Amino acid sequence: MSIKETYATIAAMNADYNNNDIAIGDMVMIVSTTDDPDNAKIYVKTETAFSFLIDLSGAAGIQGPQGERGAAFTYNDFTAE
């Protein structure tokens, strides 16, 4: 599967619903700026409208505990031939 079309806004996507180049079942994506909460959202075209499918904006996963700091690197000897 691939993204059939990209749009800057949800409004632009909805306005293009009747585009015959986008078939029922095709996916489209909102591509704007990282500040836009709708950026990277994927929609699928249904019989009546575009339906939200998934947000690919990169939500952060669960944060694990901080590990202990390792020993400092020391350089003792270097021999080159």
mmCIF file of the N, C-alpha and C atoms, coordinates in Angstrom:
data_MODEL
# 
_entry.id   MODEL 
# 
loop_
_atom_site.group_PDB 
_atom_site.id 
_atom_site.type_symbol 
_atom_site.label_atom_id 
_atom_site.label_alt_id 
_atom_site.label_comp_id 
_atom_site.label_asym_id 
_atom_site.label_entity_id 
_atom_site.label_seq_id 
_atom_site.pdbx_PDB_ins_code 
_atom_site.Cartn_x 
_atom_site.Cartn_y 
_atom_site.Cartn_z 
_atom_site.occupancy 
_atom_site.B_iso_or_equiv 
_atom_site.pdbx_formal_charge 
_atom_site.auth_seq_id 
_atom_site.auth_comp_id 
_atom_site.auth_asym_id 
_atom_site.auth_atom_id 
_atom_site.pdbx_PDB_model_num 
ATOM 1   N N  . MET A 1 1  ? 0.839   -1.180 0.000  1.00 0.00 ? 1  MET A N  1 
ATOM 2   C CA . MET A 1 1  ? 0.000   0.000  0.000  1.00 0.00 ? 1  MET A CA 1 
ATOM 3   C C  . MET A 1 1  ? 0.885   1.245  0.000  1.00 0.00 ? 1  MET A C  1 
ATOM 4   N N  . SER A 1 2  ? 0.335   2.308  -0.479 1.00 0.00 ? 2  SER A N  1 
ATOM 5   C CA . SER A 1 2  ? 1.070   3.562  -0.510 1.00 0.00 ? 2  SER A CA 1 
ATOM 6   C C  . SER A 1 2  ? 0.111   4.720  -0.253 1.00 0.00 ? 2  SER A C  1 
ATOM 7   N N  . ILE A 1 3  ? 0.700   5.874  0.017  1.00 0.00 ? 3  ILE A N  1 
ATOM 8   C CA . ILE A 1 3  ? -0.078  7.094  0.213  1.00 0.00 ? 3  ILE A CA 1 
ATOM 9   C C  . ILE A 1 3  ? -0.430  7.637  -1.162 1.00 0.00 ? 3  ILE A C  1 
ATOM 10  N N  . LYS A 1 4  ? -1.709  7.760  -1.437 1.00 0.00 ? 4  LYS A N  1 
ATOM 11  C CA . LYS A 1 4  ? -2.167  8.190  -2.768 1.00 0.00 ? 4  LYS A CA 1 
ATOM 12  C C  . LYS A 1 4  ? -2.029  9.696  -2.962 1.00 0.00 ? 4  LYS A C  1 
ATOM 13  N N  . GLU A 1 5  ? -2.241  10.485 -1.880 1.00 0.00 ? 5  GLU A N  1 
ATOM 14  C CA . GLU A 1 5  ? -2.203  11.946 -1.985 1.00 0.00 ? 5  GLU A CA 1 
ATOM 15  C C  . GLU A 1 5  ? -1.822  12.524 -0.630 1.00 0.00 ? 5  GLU A C  1 
ATOM 16  N N  . THR A 1 6  ? -1.228  13.698 -0.647 1.00 0.00 ? 6  THR A N  1 
ATOM 17  C CA . THR A 1 6  ? -0.919  14.416 0.594  1.00 0.00 ? 6  THR A CA 1 
ATOM 18  C C  . THR A 1 6  ? -1.629  15.770 0.576  1.00 0.00 ? 6  THR A C  1 
ATOM 19  N N  . TYR A 1 7  ? -1.962  16.235 1.767  1.00 0.00 ? 7  TYR A N  1 
ATOM 20  C CA . TYR A 1 7  ? -2.667  17.510 1.922  1.00 0.00 ? 7  TYR A CA 1 
ATOM 21  C C  . TYR A 1 7  ? -2.041  18.302 3.056  1.00 0.00 ? 7  TYR A C  1 
ATOM 22  N N  . ALA A 1 8  ? -2.123  19.615 2.959  1.00 0.00 ? 8  ALA A N  1 
ATOM 23  C CA . ALA A 1 8  ? -1.589  20.492 4.006  1.00 0.00 ? 8  ALA A CA 1 
ATOM 24  C C  . ALA A 1 8  ? -2.508  20.567 5.219  1.00 0.00 ? 8  ALA A C  1 
ATOM 25  N N  . THR A 1 9  ? -3.812  20.346 5.019  1.00 0.00 ? 9  THR A N  1 
ATOM 26  C CA . THR A 1 9  ? -4.780  20.447 6.108  1.00 0.00 ? 9  THR A CA 1 
ATOM 27  C C  . THR A 1 9  ? -5.888  19.402 5.933  1.00 0.00 ? 9  THR A C  1 
ATOM 28  N N  . ILE A 1 10 ? -6.597  19.136 7.015  1.00 0.00 ? 10 ILE A N  1 
ATOM 29  C CA . ILE A 1 10 ? -7.760  18.253 6.950  1.00 0.00 ? 10 ILE A CA 1 
ATOM 30  C C  . ILE A 1 10 ? -8.836  18.882 6.071  1.00 0.00 ? 10 ILE A C  1 
ATOM 31  N N  . ALA A 1 11 ? -8.997  20.196 6.176  1.00 0.00 ? 11 ALA A N  1 
ATOM 32  C CA . ALA A 1 11 ? -9.991  20.886 5.349  1.00 0.00 ? 11 ALA A CA 1 
ATOM 33  C C  . ALA A 1 11 ? -9.698  20.686 3.861  1.00 0.00 ? 11 ALA A C  1 
ATOM 34  N N  . ALA A 1 12 ? -8.440  20.790 3.473  1.00 0.00 ? 12 ALA A N  1 
ATOM 35  C CA . ALA A 1 12 ? -8.069  20.584 2.069  1.00 0.00 ? 12 ALA A CA 1 
ATOM 36  C C  . ALA A 1 12 ? -8.340  19.145 1.642  1.00 0.00 ? 12 ALA A C  1 
ATOM 37  N N  . MET A 1 13 ? -8.060  18.210 2.535  1.00 0.00 ? 13 MET A N  1 
ATOM 38  C CA . MET A 1 13 ? -8.336  16.803 2.240  1.00 0.00 ? 13 MET A CA 1 
ATOM 39  C C  . MET A 1 13 ? -9.837  16.590 2.025  1.00 0.00 ? 13 MET A C  1 
ATOM 40  N N  . ASN A 1 14 ? -10.643 17.090 2.953  1.00 0.00 ? 14 ASN A N  1 
ATOM 41  C CA . ASN A 1 14 ? -12.092 16.909 2.849  1.00 0.00 ? 14 ASN A CA 1 
ATOM 42  C C  . ASN A 1 14 ? -12.661 17.581 1.600  1.00 0.00 ? 14 ASN A C  1 
ATOM 43  N N  . ALA A 1 15 ? -12.097 18.721 1.226  1.00 0.00 ? 15 ALA A N  1 
ATOM 44  C CA . ALA A 1 15 ? -12.558 19.427 0.030  1.00 0.00 ? 15 ALA A CA 1 
ATOM 45  C C  . ALA A 1 15 ? -12.259 18.639 -1.242 1.00 0.00 ? 15 ALA A C  1 
ATOM 46  N N  . ASP A 1 16 ? -11.282 17.727 -1.178 1.00 0.00 ? 16 ASP A N  1 
ATOM 47  C CA . ASP A 1 16 ? -10.876 16.949 -2.347 1.00 0.00 ? 16 ASP A CA 1 
ATOM 48  C C  . ASP A 1 16 ? -11.486 15.541 -2.346 1.00 0.00 ? 16 ASP A C  1 
ATOM 49  N N  . TYR A 1 17 ? -12.489 15.314 -1.523 1.00 0.00 ? 17 TYR A N  1 
ATOM 50  C CA . TYR A 1 17 ? -13.079 13.973 -1.410 1.00 0.00 ? 17 TYR A CA 1 
ATOM 51  C C  . TYR A 1 17 ? -13.553 13.425 -2.759 1.00 0.00 ? 17 TYR A C  1 
ATOM 52  N N  . ASN A 1 18 ? -14.114 14.247 -3.594 1.00 0.00 ? 18 ASN A N  1 
ATOM 53  C CA . ASN A 1 18 ? -14.658 13.790 -4.879 1.00 0.00 ? 18 ASN A CA 1 
ATOM 54  C C  . ASN A 1 18 ? -13.611 13.600 -5.973 1.00 0.00 ? 18 ASN A C  1 
ATOM 55  N N  . ASN A 1 19 ? -12.344 13.665 -5.628 1.00 0.00 ? 19 ASN A N  1 
ATOM 56  C CA . ASN A 1 19 ? -11.256 13.449 -6.578 1.00 0.00 ? 19 ASN A CA 1 
ATOM 57  C C  . ASN A 1 19 ? -11.316 11.998 -7.075 1.00 0.00 ? 19 ASN A C  1 
ATOM 58  N N  . ASN A 1 20 ? -11.584 11.807 -8.351 1.00 0.00 ? 20 ASN A N  1 
ATOM 59  C CA . ASN A 1 20 ? -11.716 10.464 -8.922 1.00 0.00 ? 20 ASN A CA 1 
ATOM 60  C C  . ASN A 1 20 ? -10.415 9.683  -8.968 1.00 0.00 ? 20 ASN A C  1 
ATOM 61  N N  . ASP A 1 21 ? -9.278  10.365 -8.772 1.00 0.00 ? 21 ASP A N  1 
ATOM 62  C CA . ASP A 1 21 ? -7.989  9.666  -8.748 1.00 0.00 ? 21 ASP A CA 1 
ATOM 63  C C  . ASP A 1 21 ? -7.755  8.954  -7.420 1.00 0.00 ? 21 ASP A C  1 
ATOM 64  N N  . ILE A 1 22 ? -8.576  9.245  -6.423 1.00 0.00 ? 22 ILE A N  1 
ATOM 65  C CA . ILE A 1 22 ? -8.459  8.602  -5.115 1.00 0.00 ? 22 ILE A CA 1 
ATOM 66  C C  . ILE A 1 22 ? -9.653  7.663  -4.954 1.00 0.00 ? 22 ILE A C  1 
ATOM 67  N N  . ALA A 1 23 ? -9.379  6.367  -4.973 1.00 0.00 ? 23 ALA A N  1 
ATOM 68  C CA . ALA A 1 23 ? -10.432 5.355  -4.918 1.00 0.00 ? 23 ALA A CA 1 
ATOM 69  C C  . ALA A 1 23 ? -10.789 5.015  -3.465 1.00 0.00 ? 23 ALA A C  1 
ATOM 70  N N  . ILE A 1 24 ? -11.941 4.418  -3.285 1.00 0.00 ? 24 ILE A N  1 
ATOM 71  C CA . ILE A 1 24 ? -12.333 3.919  -1.977 1.00 0.00 ? 24 ILE A CA 1 
ATOM 72  C C  . ILE A 1 24 ? -11.251 2.930  -1.517 1.00 0.00 ? 24 ILE A C  1 
ATOM 73  N N  . GLY A 1 25 ? -10.770 3.113  -0.297 1.00 0.00 ? 25 GLY A N  1 
ATOM 74  C CA . GLY A 1 25 ? -9.707  2.258  0.238  1.00 0.00 ? 25 GLY A CA 1 
ATOM 75  C C  . GLY A 1 25 ? -8.320  2.853  0.108  1.00 0.00 ? 25 GLY A C  1 
ATOM 76  N N  . ASP A 1 26 ? -8.157  3.896  -0.721 1.00 0.00 ? 26 ASP A N  1 
ATOM 77  C CA . ASP A 1 26 ? -6.857  4.559  -0.838 1.00 0.00 ? 26 ASP A CA 1 
ATOM 78  C C  . ASP A 1 26 ? -6.561  5.363  0.430  1.00 0.00 ? 26 ASP A C  1 
ATOM 79  N N  . MET A 1 27 ? -5.267  5.472  0.743  1.00 0.00 ? 27 MET A N  1 
ATOM 80  C CA . MET A 1 27 ? -4.842  6.244  1.897  1.00 0.00 ? 27 MET A CA 1 
ATOM 81  C C  . MET A 1 27 ? -4.302  7.605  1.468  1.00 0.00 ? 27 MET A C  1 
ATOM 82  N N  . VAL A 1 28 ? -4.551  8.608  2.300  1.00 0.00 ? 28 VAL A N  1 
ATOM 83  C CA . VAL A 1 28 ? -4.020  9.952  2.097  1.00 0.00 ? 28 VAL A CA 1 
ATOM 84  C C  . VAL A 1 28 ? -3.370  10.402 3.415  1.00 0.00 ? 28 VAL A C  1 
ATOM 85  N N  . MET A 1 29 ? -2.550  11.429 3.342  1.00 0.00 ? 29 MET A N  1 
ATOM 86  C CA . MET A 1 29 ? -1.803  11.863 4.524  1.00 0.00 ? 29 MET A CA 1 
ATOM 87  C C  . MET A 1 29 ? -1.797  13.376 4.639  1.00 0.00 ? 29 MET A C  1 
ATOM 88  N N  . ILE A 1 30 ? -1.859  13.853 5.871  1.00 0.00 ? 30 ILE A N  1 
ATOM 89  C CA . ILE A 1 30 ? -1.699  15.277 6.145  1.00 0.00 ? 30 ILE A CA 1 
ATOM 90  C C  . ILE A 1 30 ? -0.203  15.533 6.326  1.00 0.00 ? 30 ILE A C  1 
ATOM 91  N N  . VAL A 1 31 ? 0.336   16.445 5.537  1.00 0.00 ? 31 VAL A N  1 
ATOM 92  C CA . VAL A 1 31 ? 1.756   16.789 5.594  1.00 0.00 ? 31 VAL A CA 1 
ATOM 93  C C  . VAL A 1 31 ? 1.846   18.293 5.744  1.00 0.00 ? 31 VAL A C  1 
ATOM 94  N N  . SER A 1 32 ? 2.186   18.752 6.941  1.00 0.00 ? 32 SER A N  1 
ATOM 95  C CA . SER A 1 32 ? 2.256   20.191 7.182  1.00 0.00 ? 32 SER A CA 1 
ATOM 96  C C  . SER A 1 32 ? 3.531   20.520 7.940  1.00 0.00 ? 32 SER A C  1 
ATOM 97  N N  . THR A 1 33 ? 3.420   20.933 9.192  1.00 0.00 ? 33 THR A N  1 
ATOM 98  C CA . THR A 1 33 ? 4.594   21.252 10.009 1.00 0.00 ? 33 THR A CA 1 
ATOM 99  C C  . THR A 1 33 ? 4.552   20.447 11.297 1.00 0.00 ? 33 THR A C  1 
ATOM 100 N N  . THR A 1 34 ? 5.684   20.307 11.960 1.00 0.00 ? 34 THR A N  1 
ATOM 101 C CA . THR A 1 34 ? 5.729   19.545 13.210 1.00 0.00 ? 34 THR A CA 1 
ATOM 102 C C  . THR A 1 34 ? 4.919   20.211 14.316 1.00 0.00 ? 34 THR A C  1 
ATOM 103 N N  . ASP A 1 35 ? 4.621   21.495 14.181 1.00 0.00 ? 35 ASP A N  1 
ATOM 104 C CA . ASP A 1 35 ? 3.795   22.186 15.172 1.00 0.00 ? 35 ASP A CA 1 
ATOM 105 C C  . ASP A 1 35 ? 2.305   21.888 15.004 1.00 0.00 ? 35 ASP A C  1 
ATOM 106 N N  . ASP A 1 36 ? 1.921   21.355 13.868 1.00 0.00 ? 36 ASP A N  1 
ATOM 107 C CA . ASP A 1 36 ? 0.515   21.074 13.573 1.00 0.00 ? 36 ASP A CA 1 
ATOM 108 C C  . ASP A 1 36 ? 0.137   19.717 14.168 1.00 0.00 ? 36 ASP A C  1 
ATOM 109 N N  . PRO A 1 37 ? -0.850  19.668 15.046 1.00 0.00 ? 37 PRO A N  1 
ATOM 110 C CA . PRO A 1 37 ? -1.231  18.375 15.643 1.00 0.00 ? 37 PRO A CA 1 
ATOM 111 C C  . PRO A 1 37 ? -1.798  17.377 14.622 1.00 0.00 ? 37 PRO A C  1 
ATOM 112 N N  . ASP A 1 38 ? -2.195  17.848 13.445 1.00 0.00 ? 38 ASP A N  1 
ATOM 113 C CA . ASP A 1 38 ? -2.707  16.952 12.412 1.00 0.00 ? 38 ASP A CA 1 
ATOM 114 C C  . ASP A 1 38 ? -1.623  16.431 11.479 1.00 0.00 ? 38 ASP A C  1 
ATOM 115 N N  . ASN A 1 39 ? -0.404  16.953 11.594 1.00 0.00 ? 39 ASN A N  1 
ATOM 116 C CA . ASN A 1 39 ? 0.691   16.517 10.744 1.00 0.00 ? 39 ASN A CA 1 
ATOM 117 C C  . ASN A 1 39 ? 0.933   15.015 10.917 1.00 0.00 ? 39 ASN A C  1 
ATOM 118 N N  . ALA A 1 40 ? 1.156   14.320 9.824  1.00 0.00 ? 40 ALA A N  1 
ATOM 119 C CA . ALA A 1 40 ? 1.491   12.895 9.781  1.00 0.00 ? 40 ALA A CA 1 
ATOM 120 C C  . ALA A 1 40 ? 0.316   11.982 10.103 1.00 0.00 ? 40 ALA A C  1 
ATOM 121 N N  . LYS A 1 41 ? -0.899  12.483 10.006 1.00 0.00 ? 41 LYS A N  1 
ATOM 122 C CA . LYS A 1 41 ? -2.068  11.633 10.198 1.00 0.00 ? 41 LYS A CA 1 
ATOM 123 C C  . LYS A 1 41 ? -2.448  10.996 8.864  1.00 0.00 ? 41 LYS A C  1 
ATOM 124 N N  . ILE A 1 42 ? -2.784  9.716  8.927  1.00 0.00 ? 42 ILE A N  1 
ATOM 125 C CA . ILE A 1 42 ? -3.173  8.953  7.751  1.00 0.00 ? 42 ILE A CA 1 
ATOM 126 C C  . ILE A 1 42 ? -4.692  8.741  7.792  1.00 0.00 ? 42 ILE A C  1 
ATOM 127 N N  . TYR A 1 43 ? -5.329  8.942  6.649  1.00 0.00 ? 43 TYR A N  1 
ATOM 128 C CA . TYR A 1 43 ? -6.768  8.714  6.505  1.00 0.00 ? 43 TYR A CA 1 
ATOM 129 C C  . TYR A 1 43 ? -6.992  7.741  5.361  1.00 0.00 ? 43 TYR A C  1 
ATOM 130 N N  . VAL A 1 44 ? -8.095  7.029  5.411  1.00 0.00 ? 44 VAL A N  1 
ATOM 131 C CA . VAL A 1 44 ? -8.483  6.129  4.322  1.00 0.00 ? 44 VAL A CA 1 
ATOM 132 C C  . VAL A 1 44 ? -9.818  6.623  3.770  1.00 0.00 ? 44 VAL A C  1 
ATOM 133 N N  . LYS A 1 45 ? -9.945  6.562  2.442  1.00 0.00 ? 45 LYS A N  1 
ATOM 134 C CA . LYS A 1 45 ? -11.194 7.004  1.813  1.00 0.00 ? 45 LYS A CA 1 
ATOM 135 C C  . LYS A 1 45 ? -12.236 5.901  1.933  1.00 0.00 ? 45 LYS A C  1 
ATOM 136 N N  . THR A 1 46 ? -13.388 6.243  2.501  1.00 0.00 ? 46 THR A N  1 
ATOM 137 C CA . THR A 1 46 ? -14.507 5.308  2.617  1.00 0.00 ? 46 THR A CA 1 
ATOM 138 C C  . THR A 1 46 ? -15.602 5.732  1.640  1.00 0.00 ? 46 THR A C  1 
ATOM 139 N N  . GLU A 1 47 ? -16.713 5.059  1.673  1.00 0.00 ? 47 GLU A N  1 
ATOM 140 C CA . GLU A 1 47 ? -17.833 5.363  0.786  1.00 0.00 ? 47 GLU A CA 1 
ATOM 141 C C  . GLU A 1 47 ? -18.407 6.766  0.997  1.00 0.00 ? 47 GLU A C  1 
ATOM 142 N N  . THR A 1 48 ? -18.235 7.313  2.201  1.00 0.00 ? 48 THR A N  1 
ATOM 143 C CA . THR A 1 48 ? -18.880 8.595  2.514  1.00 0.00 ? 48 THR A CA 1 
ATOM 144 C C  . THR A 1 48 ? -17.931 9.713  2.916  1.00 0.00 ? 48 THR A C  1 
ATOM 145 N N  . ALA A 1 49 ? -16.709 9.382  3.338  1.00 0.00 ? 49 ALA A N  1 
ATOM 146 C CA . ALA A 1 49 ? -15.790 10.415 3.835  1.00 0.00 ? 49 ALA A CA 1 
ATOM 147 C C  . ALA A 1 49 ? -14.400 9.811  4.009  1.00 0.00 ? 49 ALA A C  1 
ATOM 148 N N  . PHE A 1 50 ? -13.441 10.669 4.348  1.00 0.00 ? 50 PHE A N  1 
ATOM 149 C CA . PHE A 1 50 ? -12.133 10.173 4.748  1.00 0.00 ? 50 PHE A CA 1 
ATOM 150 C C  . PHE A 1 50 ? -12.229 9.793  6.218  1.00 0.00 ? 50 PHE A C  1 
ATOM 151 N N  . SER A 1 51 ? -11.693 8.635  6.567  1.00 0.00 ? 51 SER A N  1 
ATOM 152 C CA . SER A 1 51 ? -11.757 8.134  7.931  1.00 0.00 ? 51 SER A CA 1 
ATOM 153 C C  . SER A 1 51 ? -10.347 8.041  8.510  1.00 0.00 ? 51 SER A C  1 
ATOM 154 N N  . PHE A 1 52 ? -10.156 8.595  9.707  1.00 0.00 ? 52 PHE A N  1 
ATOM 155 C CA . PHE A 1 52 ? -8.844  8.571  10.361 1.00 0.00 ? 52 PHE A CA 1 
ATOM 156 C C  . PHE A 1 52 ? -8.395  7.128  10.569 1.00 0.00 ? 52 PHE A C  1 
ATOM 157 N N  . LEU A 1 53 ? -7.120  6.875  10.258 1.00 0.00 ? 53 LEU A N  1 
ATOM 158 C CA . LEU A 1 53 ? -6.568  5.530  10.385 1.00 0.00 ? 53 LEU A CA 1 
ATOM 159 C C  . LEU A 1 53 ? -5.499  5.466  11.469 1.00 0.00 ? 53 LEU A C  1 
ATOM 160 N N  . ILE A 1 54 ? -4.461  6.316  11.359 1.00 0.00 ? 54 ILE A N  1 
ATOM 161 C CA . ILE A 1 54 ? -3.349  6.259  12.303 1.00 0.00 ? 54 ILE A CA 1 
ATOM 162 C C  . ILE A 1 54 ? -2.568  7.570  12.271 1.00 0.00 ? 54 ILE A C  1 
ATOM 163 N N  . ASP A 1 55 ? -1.919  7.879  13.380 1.00 0.00 ? 55 ASP A N  1 
ATOM 164 C CA . ASP A 1 55 ? -1.067  9.062  13.486 1.00 0.00 ? 55 ASP A CA 1 
ATOM 165 C C  . ASP A 1 55 ? 0.385   8.594  13.495 1.00 0.00 ? 55 ASP A C  1 
ATOM 166 N N  . LEU A 1 56 ? 1.153   8.995  12.507 1.00 0.00 ? 56 LEU A N  1 
ATOM 167 C CA . LEU A 1 56 ? 2.552   8.590  12.395 1.00 0.00 ? 56 LEU A CA 1 
ATOM 168 C C  . LEU A 1 56 ? 3.519   9.660  12.889 1.00 0.00 ? 56 LEU A C  1 
ATOM 169 N N  . SER A 1 57 ? 3.040   10.552 13.758 1.00 0.00 ? 57 SER A N  1 
ATOM 170 C CA . SER A 1 57 ? 3.868   11.681 14.166 1.00 0.00 ? 57 SER A CA 1 
ATOM 171 C C  . SER A 1 57 ? 4.996   11.314 15.117 1.00 0.00 ? 57 SER A C  1 
ATOM 172 N N  . GLY A 1 58 ? 5.105   10.072 15.547 1.00 0.00 ? 58 GLY A N  1 
ATOM 173 C CA . GLY A 1 58 ? 6.240   9.664  16.369 1.00 0.00 ? 58 GLY A CA 1 
ATOM 174 C C  . GLY A 1 58 ? 6.035   9.865  17.850 1.00 0.00 ? 58 GLY A C  1 
ATOM 175 N N  . ALA A 1 59 ? 4.925   9.442  18.361 1.00 0.00 ? 59 ALA A N  1 
ATOM 176 C CA . ALA A 1 59 ? 4.678   9.552  19.798 1.00 0.00 ? 59 ALA A CA 1 
ATOM 177 C C  . ALA A 1 59 ? 5.780   8.848  20.569 1.00 0.00 ? 59 ALA A C  1 
ATOM 178 N N  . ALA A 1 60 ? 6.160   9.431  21.683 1.00 0.00 ? 60 ALA A N  1 
ATOM 179 C CA . ALA A 1 60 ? 7.230   8.874  22.503 1.00 0.00 ? 60 ALA A CA 1 
ATOM 180 C C  . ALA A 1 60 ? 6.762   7.603  23.197 1.00 0.00 ? 60 ALA A C  1 
ATOM 181 N N  . GLY A 1 61 ? 7.646   6.651  23.308 1.00 0.00 ? 61 GLY A N  1 
ATOM 182 C CA . GLY A 1 61 ? 7.346   5.406  24.010 1.00 0.00 ? 61 GLY A CA 1 
ATOM 183 C C  . GLY A 1 61 ? 7.575   5.552  25.506 1.00 0.00 ? 61 GLY A C  1 
ATOM 184 N N  . ILE A 1 62 ? 7.471   4.455  26.204 1.00 0.00 ? 62 ILE A N  1 
ATOM 185 C CA . ILE A 1 62 ? 7.663   4.438  27.650 1.00 0.00 ? 62 ILE A CA 1 
ATOM 186 C C  . ILE A 1 62 ? 9.127   4.699  27.968 1.00 0.00 ? 62 ILE A C  1 
ATOM 187 N N  . GLN A 1 63 ? 9.375   5.591  28.919 1.00 0.00 ? 63 GLN A N  1 
ATOM 188 C CA . GLN A 1 63 ? 10.731  5.941  29.316 1.00 0.00 ? 63 GLN A CA 1 
ATOM 189 C C  . GLN A 1 63 ? 11.225  4.965  30.379 1.00 0.00 ? 63 GLN A C  1 
ATOM 190 N N  . GLY A 1 64 ? 12.350  4.367  30.152 1.00 0.00 ? 64 GLY A N  1 
ATOM 191 C CA . GLY A 1 64 ? 12.946  3.455  31.140 1.00 0.00 ? 64 GLY A CA 1 
ATOM 192 C C  . GLY A 1 64 ? 13.749  4.230  32.176 1.00 0.00 ? 64 GLY A C  1 
ATOM 193 N N  . PRO A 1 65 ? 14.208  3.538  33.216 1.00 0.00 ? 65 PRO A N  1 
ATOM 194 C CA . PRO A 1 65 ? 14.986  4.203  34.258 1.00 0.00 ? 65 PRO A CA 1 
ATOM 195 C C  . PRO A 1 65 ? 16.372  4.601  33.750 1.00 0.00 ? 65 PRO A C  1 
ATOM 196 N N  . GLN A 1 66 ? 16.927  5.631  34.357 1.00 0.00 ? 66 GLN A N  1 
ATOM 197 C CA . GLN A 1 66 ? 18.271  6.101  34.014 1.00 0.00 ? 66 GLN A CA 1 
ATOM 198 C C  . GLN A 1 66 ? 19.287  5.056  34.478 1.00 0.00 ? 66 GLN A C  1 
ATOM 199 N N  . GLY A 1 67 ? 20.183  4.683  33.613 1.00 0.00 ? 67 GLY A N  1 
ATOM 200 C CA . GLY A 1 67 ? 21.242  3.733  33.981 1.00 0.00 ? 67 GLY A CA 1 
ATOM 201 C C  . GLY A 1 67 ? 22.378  4.427  34.716 1.00 0.00 ? 67 GLY A C  1 
ATOM 202 N N  . GLU A 1 68 ? 23.259  3.610  35.323 1.00 0.00 ? 68 GLU A N  1 
ATOM 203 C CA . GLU A 1 68 ? 24.423  4.164  36.020 1.00 0.00 ? 68 GLU A CA 1 
ATOM 204 C C  . GLU A 1 68 ? 25.467  4.597  35.003 1.00 0.00 ? 68 GLU A C  1 
ATOM 205 N N  . ARG A 1 69 ? 26.192  5.631  35.362 1.00 0.00 ? 69 ARG A N  1 
ATOM 206 C CA . ARG A 1 69 ? 27.248  6.144  34.496 1.00 0.00 ? 69 ARG A CA 1 
ATOM 207 C C  . ARG A 1 69 ? 28.407  5.152  34.469 1.00 0.00 ? 69 ARG A C  1 
ATOM 208 N N  . GLY A 1 70 ? 28.907  4.879  33.290 1.00 0.00 ? 70 GLY A N  1 
ATOM 209 C CA . GLY A 1 70 ? 30.033  3.957  33.138 1.00 0.00 ? 70 GLY A CA 1 
ATOM 210 C C  . GLY A 1 70 ? 31.353  4.609  33.538 1.00 0.00 ? 70 GLY A C  1 
ATOM 211 N N  . ALA A 1 71 ? 32.383  3.800  33.605 1.00 0.00 ? 71 ALA A N  1 
ATOM 212 C CA . ALA A 1 71 ? 33.718  4.293  33.964 1.00 0.00 ? 71 ALA A CA 1 
ATOM 213 C C  . ALA A 1 71 ? 34.239  5.199  32.849 1.00 0.00 ? 71 ALA A C  1 
ATOM 214 N N  . ALA A 1 72 ? 35.037  6.163  33.242 1.00 0.00 ? 72 ALA A N  1 
ATOM 215 C CA . ALA A 1 72 ? 35.636  7.079  32.279 1.00 0.00 ? 72 ALA A CA 1 
ATOM 216 C C  . ALA A 1 72 ? 36.632  6.330  31.405 1.00 0.00 ? 72 ALA A C  1 
ATOM 217 N N  . PHE A 1 73 ? 36.720  6.724  30.149 1.00 0.00 ? 73 PHE A N  1 
ATOM 218 C CA . PHE A 1 73 ? 37.666  6.127  29.225 1.00 0.00 ? 73 PHE A CA 1 
ATOM 219 C C  . PHE A 1 73 ? 39.074  6.598  29.574 1.00 0.00 ? 73 PHE A C  1 
ATOM 220 N N  . THR A 1 74 ? 40.007  5.655  29.668 1.00 0.00 ? 74 THR A N  1 
ATOM 221 C CA . THR A 1 74 ? 41.407  6.029  29.884 1.00 0.00 ? 74 THR A CA 1 
ATOM 222 C C  . THR A 1 74 ? 42.236  5.426  28.761 1.00 0.00 ? 74 THR A C  1 
ATOM 223 N N  . TYR A 1 75 ? 43.237  6.174  28.373 1.00 0.00 ? 75 TYR A N  1 
ATOM 224 C CA . TYR A 1 75 ? 44.130  5.757  27.291 1.00 0.00 ? 75 TYR A CA 1 
ATOM 225 C C  . TYR A 1 75 ? 45.495  5.558  27.903 1.00 0.00 ? 75 TYR A C  1 
ATOM 226 N N  . ASN A 1 76 ? 45.989  4.303  27.904 1.00 0.00 ? 76 ASN A N  1 
ATOM 227 C CA . ASN A 1 76 ? 47.252  4.008  28.582 1.00 0.00 ? 76 ASN A CA 1 
ATOM 228 C C  . ASN A 1 76 ? 48.443  3.905  27.650 1.00 0.00 ? 76 ASN A C  1 
ATOM 229 N N  . ASP A 1 77 ? 48.281  3.328  26.499 1.00 0.00 ? 77 ASP A N  1 
ATOM 230 C CA . ASP A 1 77 ? 49.448  3.097  25.644 1.00 0.00 ? 77 ASP A CA 1 
ATOM 231 C C  . ASP A 1 77 ? 49.005  3.034  24.191 1.00 0.00 ? 77 ASP A C  1 
ATOM 232 N N  . PHE A 1 78 ? 49.876  3.474  23.328 1.00 0.00 ? 78 PHE A N  1 
ATOM 233 C CA . PHE A 1 78 ? 49.596  3.396  21.910 1.00 0.00 ? 78 PHE A CA 1 
ATOM 234 C C  . PHE A 1 78 ? 50.902  3.058  21.200 1.00 0.00 ? 78 PHE A C  1 
ATOM 235 N N  . THR A 1 79 ? 50.868  2.005  20.415 1.00 0.00 ? 79 THR A N  1 
ATOM 236 C CA . THR A 1 79 ? 52.043  1.613  19.653 1.00 0.00 ? 79 THR A CA 1 
ATOM 237 C C  . THR A 1 79 ? 51.650  1.501  18.197 1.00 0.00 ? 79 THR A C  1 
ATOM 238 N N  . ALA A 1 80 ? 52.402  2.178  17.344 1.00 0.00 ? 80 ALA A N  1 
ATOM 239 C CA . ALA A 1 80 ? 52.131  2.110  15.901 1.00 0.00 ? 80 ALA A CA 1 
ATOM 240 C C  . ALA A 1 80 ? 53.355  1.546  15.207 1.00 0.00 ? 80 ALA A C  1 
ATOM 241 N N  . GLU A 1 81 ? 53.147  0.723  14.230 1.00 0.00 ? 81 GLU A N  1 
ATOM 242 C CA . GLU A 1 81 ? 54.273  0.178  13.467 1.00 0.00 ? 81 GLU A CA 1 
ATOM 243 C C  . GLU A 1 81 ? 54.199  0.623  12.046 1.00 0.00 ? 81 GLU A C  1 
# 
